[in-house]
Amino acid sequence: MALDDLYREVILDHYSRPRNKGTMDDADIKVEGANPLCGDELSIHVKLAQGKISDVKFVGRGCSISQASASMMTEQIKGKTLSEAKALIGQFKSMMHGHPASEEELGDLMALQGVRKFPVRIKCATLSWVALEQGVDEFQDSHKKVVAKASTEVE
C-alpha cells in the first residue's frame, strides 16, 4: 500500500468515525471556528484538570479534511499542558505551510501533509488548530488578568 493511500485511509477513518465528537457544559475553554469560503464550522470544548487537558470535544460540519483534522487534533492534545498543545499547534501549522515535520512529533497528523498539494484546502486542515490556538490564548490572557488582579488586591 502506498503512503498516500495509507494517509487517505487515516483521514477517511477520522471523518467517518470521529473521535471526541460532542460538547461539554463545564468546559474551561469554548471556541468556535469557521471558514466562510467553504462553509466549514466547528466548536471546540476543552476541560482542564491539574494543568493539563483532561478532556476535549468538538462538534461541527464541513468537509472530510476539516472534520478529520479536528478529530485527530483532539486525540493528540488530550493529556497535554496548554503550552505543549500550543507547541503542537505550531508544529502542525508549520508542516501545513511546507516545513519539514517528523512523524515522532506529529504521529497520525502526518496524514494531513498531503493537503499541502491543494493550497485552498490548507485552511480546512488548520481550522480546528487556529480555533484552538485562539481559545487557549484567550483563556491564558483572561487567567493572567485574574491572577494579576488577585495579587494587587493582597497588597
C-alpha positions as CSV (number, residue, x, y, z in Angstrom):
1,M,0.0,0.0,0.0
2,A,1.4,3.4,-1.0
3,L,1.9,6.0,1.7
4,D,-0.7,8.3,0.1
5,D,-3.2,5.5,0.3
6,L,-2.5,4.9,4.0
7,Y,-2.8,8.6,4.7
8,R,-6.1,8.8,2.8
9,E,-7.4,5.9,4.9
10,V,-6.4,7.6,8.2
11,I,-8.3,10.8,7.1
12,L,-11.4,8.8,5.9
13,D,-11.4,6.8,9.2
14,H,-11.4,10.0,11.3
15,Y,-14.0,11.6,9.1
16,S,-16.4,8.6,9.2
17,R,-15.7,7.7,12.9
18,P,-14.7,11.0,14.5
19,R,-13.1,10.8,17.9
20,N,-14.2,13.0,20.8
21,K,-17.3,14.4,19.0
22,G,-19.7,16.2,21.2
23,T,-20.0,19.1,23.6
24,M,-19.5,19.6,27.4
25,D,-21.3,22.1,29.6
26,D,-18.4,22.6,32.1
27,A,-15.6,23.3,29.5
28,D,-12.9,25.8,30.6
29,I,-12.3,26.8,27.0
30,K,-15.1,27.1,24.4
31,V,-14.2,28.4,21.0
32,E,-15.8,28.5,17.6
33,G,-14.1,28.5,14.2
34,A,-15.5,29.0,10.7
35,N,-14.1,29.0,7.2
36,P,-16.6,31.2,5.3
37,L,-15.0,30.3,1.9
38,C,-16.2,26.7,2.1
39,G,-18.7,26.7,4.9
40,D,-16.7,24.6,7.5
41,E,-17.8,25.3,11.1
42,L,-16.8,23.9,14.4
43,S,-16.8,24.4,18.1
44,I,-14.1,23.1,20.4
45,H,-14.6,22.5,24.1
46,V,-11.6,21.9,26.4
47,K,-11.7,20.8,30.1
48,L,-8.6,21.4,32.2
49,A,-7.5,19.5,35.3
50,Q,-4.3,19.8,37.2
51,G,-2.7,22.0,34.5
52,K,-3.5,19.5,31.7
53,I,-6.2,19.0,29.0
54,S,-8.3,16.3,30.7
55,D,-11.0,16.2,28.0
56,V,-11.7,17.8,24.7
57,K,-14.7,17.6,22.4
58,F,-15.6,19.1,19.1
59,V,-18.8,19.5,17.0
60,G,-19.2,20.9,13.6
61,R,-19.9,20.3,10.0
62,G,-17.7,20.6,7.0
63,C,-15.5,18.7,4.6
64,S,-13.8,15.5,5.4
65,I,-10.4,17.3,5.8
66,S,-11.7,19.8,8.4
67,Q,-13.6,17.2,10.4
68,A,-10.8,14.6,10.3
69,S,-8.2,17.2,11.3
70,A,-10.4,18.2,14.3
71,S,-10.8,14.6,15.3
72,M,-7.1,13.9,15.0
73,M,-6.3,17.1,16.9
74,T,-8.5,16.1,19.9
75,E,-6.6,12.8,20.2
76,Q,-3.2,14.5,20.1
77,I,-3.8,17.2,22.7
78,K,-5.5,15.2,25.4
79,G,-3.2,14.9,28.4
80,K,-1.0,17.8,27.3
81,T,-0.5,21.1,29.1
82,L,-1.7,24.3,27.3
83,S,2.0,25.1,26.5
84,E,2.5,21.6,25.0
85,A,-0.7,22.0,23.0
86,K,0.4,25.4,21.7
87,A,3.8,23.9,20.6
88,L,1.9,21.1,18.8
89,I,-0.3,23.7,17.1
90,G,2.9,25.5,15.9
91,Q,4.4,22.3,14.6
92,F,1.2,21.3,12.8
93,K,0.7,24.7,11.2
94,S,4.4,24.8,10.2
95,M,4.0,21.4,8.5
96,M,0.9,22.6,6.7
97,H,2.9,25.5,5.3
98,G,5.6,23.3,3.8
99,H,8.2,23.0,6.6
100,P,9.6,19.5,7.4
101,A,8.0,17.6,10.2
102,S,8.7,14.4,11.9
103,E,6.3,11.5,12.5
104,E,7.7,11.2,16.0
105,E,6.3,14.7,16.8
106,L,3.1,14.6,14.8
107,G,2.1,10.9,14.5
108,D,-1.1,10.4,12.5
109,L,-1.2,14.1,11.8
110,M,1.4,13.5,9.1
111,A,-1.5,12.1,7.1
112,L,-2.7,15.6,6.5
113,Q,0.5,16.8,4.9
114,G,-0.8,15.7,1.5
115,V,-3.3,18.5,1.8
116,R,-0.4,20.9,1.0
117,K,-0.7,19.9,-2.6
118,F,-4.1,21.7,-2.6
119,P,-3.4,25.2,-1.1
120,V,-7.1,26.1,-1.0
121,R,-7.7,23.1,1.4
122,I,-5.0,24.1,3.9
123,K,-7.5,26.3,5.7
124,C,-9.7,23.3,6.0
125,A,-7.0,21.3,7.7
126,T,-5.9,24.1,10.0
127,L,-9.4,25.4,11.0
128,S,-9.6,23.5,14.3
129,W,-6.0,24.3,15.1
130,V,-6.4,28.0,14.6
131,A,-9.6,28.0,16.7
132,L,-7.9,26.0,19.5
133,E,-4.9,28.4,19.5
134,Q,-7.3,31.4,19.8
135,G,-9.2,29.7,22.6
136,V,-6.0,28.9,24.5
137,D,-4.7,32.4,24.0
138,E,-8.0,33.9,25.3
139,F,-8.1,31.6,28.3
140,Q,-4.4,32.4,29.2
141,D,-5.0,36.1,28.8
142,S,-8.1,36.2,30.9
143,H,-6.4,33.9,33.5
144,K,-3.4,36.2,33.7
145,K,-5.7,39.2,34.3
146,V,-7.4,37.4,37.2
147,V,-4.1,36.4,38.8
148,A,-2.7,39.9,38.4
149,K,-5.8,41.4,39.9
150,A,-5.8,39.0,42.8
151,S,-2.1,39.8,43.5
152,T,-2.7,43.6,43.6
153,E,-5.6,43.2,46.0
154,V,-3.5,41.4,48.5
155,E,-1.1,44.3,49.0
